[in-house]
Amino acid sequence: MDAWSRARVVSVLAHGQHTPWDEDEPLTGINLLLGPGEVLTPDHVVEWSQGMERVEFWVCQSGIDLPLDPLLPVHNEGAGFDYSLLAAGARTTIATLWSVEQLASAFICLQFRLRCTTGDDAAVALAAAQRWWRDEARTDLRARLDAGASAGEAVVGLWAALLGRSPPEPAASVIRAHLDARGAAALVEHTLDPPLAHAAFRFSGVPDRAVEAVWD
């Protein structure tokens, strides 16, 4: 993870899994599951992220802590993987407040990235991306399904409309095959119907650019 420690911005799309508290690793509350046998724990990421401009966790429940003891009162302080990074010196973070749907998260992340590259600061870009999914993307996907497109064709079509080009191969074929196997009804039920699919993402910190030099 040398590249992580040298980056200004890191974006993580993965699965999040909360684990019981371990007295030997007090920061461990949620693990990032990157792949078979590949796990990142908070203590590793906190160490790598000091002074970073932004760390993005497009990961389920990355902005919350699960109760460790039912007898403890609910606290009124910042909680979550992202707040651990802010406390360690990261300038800004993005995390989620509940479990998120993969497809909606991927498109919100993509729209967020496009807005950042056109000059929006990260906080504005995230809010705009969330509104875009709520007000435009879901309507677009429904219209494509109503016109007879399969689930895979509808999603690839939205991608092409957003970026001006279709996903590259073999990604496009994988997307079509995976979504078509699930069917249009599953796309509607799990991706389009949930009213809060866009709302789980939280931006924290100050979205100004990091200081480049000492002023005197």
Helices and strands as residue ranges (DSSP letters): H 2-6, E 9-13, E 15-18, E 30-35, E 38-40, H 42-48, E 54-58, H 81-88, E 92-96, H 102-117, H 122-132, I 133-137, H 138-146, H 151-163, H 171-182, H 184-187, I 188-192, E 201-205
